[in-house]
């Protein structure tokens, strides 16, 4: 069972502004779809509200909210603790859900946008606890540079290394 955070963040930690992503990178959206298709996705209610199409097709849509009476077609409502117990789930936002799930995450699939943006939603984390295992550098046709970065938590990396040495 694993928990993966999947997000795009600007160099200054901004992940959103006024309920939307402050940039458009079509390859990021394609990567998001490719990685999450067929998997459970966990999001906060504000993220659910911001989705242009609800539910996101081909995925189990799990919404975490404090409102125990909240319901929506195509969404399952549960506590964060319950949601994080779902096998091979992707946490897709927002900032509060990312922060709450970070301690349980094994992996982060990050689109690192190499520019600072104005925004009202941020996600910062201690990169020292994470090991970069993959990176692909890209740019949009307009020249916005970004990188697809896969990070694995050090505790998981150390467990994998220990298993290799004991074989």
C-alpha positions in Angstrom: 0.0 0.0 0.0 1.4 3.4 -0.9 0.4 7.0 -0.8 1.7 9.4 -3.5 1.3 13.2 -3.6 0.9 14.5 -7.1 1.2 18.2 -7.6 2.6 21.1 -9.6 4.4 23.8 -7.6 6.1 27.0 -8.6 9.7 27.8 -7.4 8.1 29.9 -4.5 5.8 27.0 -3.4 2.6 28.4 -5.0 0.2 25.7 -6.1 -2.9 27.8 -6.7 -4.6 31.1 -6.9 -8.4 31.7 -6.5 -9.1 28.0 -6.7 -7.2 27.5 -10.0 -3.7 26.7 -11.1 -1.9 29.9 -12.1 -0.2 28.4 -15.2 -1.2 26.0 -18.0 1.2 23.2 -18.9 -0.6 20.7 -21.1 2.1 18.0 -20.7 1.6 18.3 -16.9 -2.2 17.5 -17.3 -1.3 14.6 -19.6 1.2 13.2 -17.0 -1.4 13.7 -14.2 -3.9 11.7 -16.2 -1.4 8.9 -17.1 -0.3 8.5 -13.5 -3.7 8.6 -11.9 -5.9 6.8 -14.4 -7.4 3.6 -12.8 -6.2 4.7 -9.3 -8.0 6.2 -6.3 -7.5 9.9 -6.0 -7.9 11.8 -2.7 -8.8 15.5 -2.6 -10.3 18.1 -0.4 -13.7 19.5 -1.1 -12.3 22.8 -2.5 -10.3 20.8 -5.0 -13.4 18.8 -5.9 -15.3 22.1 -6.4 -12.5 23.4 -8.7 -12.5 20.4 -11.1 -13.8 21.3 -14.5 -15.3 17.8 -14.9 -16.7 15.9 -11.9 -15.9 13.2 -11.1 -12.6 12.7 -12.8 -13.3 9.8 -15.1 -11.5 6.4 -14.7 -10.6 7.0 -11.1 -12.1 6.5 -7.7 -12.8 10.0 -6.5 -12.4 10.3 -2.7 -13.3 13.7 -1.1 -12.1 14.6 2.4 -14.2 17.2 4.1 -15.2 18.3 7.6 -18.9 18.4 6.5 -20.1 14.9 7.4 -23.3 15.5 5.4 -21.6 16.5 2.2 -22.4 14.4 -0.9 -21.8 14.6 -4.6 -22.5 12.3 -7.5 -19.4 10.2 -8.3 -17.6 11.1 -5.1 -17.0 9.1 -1.9 -16.7 11.2 1.2 -14.5 9.9 4.0 -12.0 11.0 6.7 -8.4 11.6 5.7 -7.3 8.6 7.8 -9.8 6.4 6.0 -8.7 7.7 2.6 -5.0 7.2 3.3 -5.8 3.6 4.0 -7.0 3.0 0.4 -4.4 1.1 -1.5 -2.1 2.9 -4.0 -3.9 6.3 -3.7 -2.8 9.6 -5.2 -3.4 12.7 -3.1 -4.3 15.5 -5.6 -4.8 18.5 -3.3 -5.3 21.0 -2.1 -2.7 22.5 0.2 -4.3 21.5 3.5 -4.7 17.9 2.3 -1.1 17.8 1.0 0.2 19.0 4.4 -2.0 16.5 6.3 -1.0 13.6 4.1 2.7 14.4 3.8 3.7 12.3 6.9 2.1 9.2 5.3 3.4 9.7 1.8 5.9 7.4 0.2 6.4 9.3 -3.0 5.9 12.7 -4.5 5.3 13.2 -8.3 6.1 16.9 -8.6 5.9 19.1 -11.6 8.4 21.8 -10.6 7.6 25.0 -12.4 10.7 27.1 -12.7 9.2 30.5 -12.1 7.6 32.3 -9.1 3.9 33.0 -9.2 1.4 35.0 -7.2 -1.0 32.8 -5.4 -3.0 32.1 -2.2 -2.3 28.3 -1.9 1.2 27.1 -1.2 2.8 23.8 -0.4 6.3 23.7 1.0 8.1 20.6 2.4 11.5 19.7 3.6 13.3 18.3 0.5 16.0 16.8 2.8 13.7 14.0 3.8 13.2 13.1 0.2 15.5 11.4 -2.4 15.1 12.4 -6.0 14.9 9.3 -8.1 13.9 10.7 -11.5 13.9 14.1 -13.3 12.9 15.2 -16.8 13.4 18.9 -17.8 11.0 20.5 -20.3 9.7 23.9 -21.5 6.4 25.0 -23.0 6.3 26.4 -26.5 6.0 29.8 -24.7 9.3 29.2 -22.9 8.0 28.3 -19.4 10.6 25.9 -18.0 9.4 23.0 -15.8 10.6 19.6 -14.6 8.9 16.3 -13.8 10.5 15.1 -10.6 9.9 11.9 -8.7 10.8 11.9 -5.1 10.8 9.0 -2.7 10.8 9.4 1.1 14.1 8.5 2.7 12.4 5.9 5.0 11.1 4.0 2.0 14.4 4.2 0.2 16.3 3.0 3.3 13.9 0.0 3.7 14.4 -0.9 0.0 18.2 -0.6 0.4 18.1 -2.8 3.5 16.1 -5.5 1.7 18.7 -5.6 -1.1 21.6 -6.0 1.4 19.9 -8.9 3.3 19.2 -11.0 0.2 
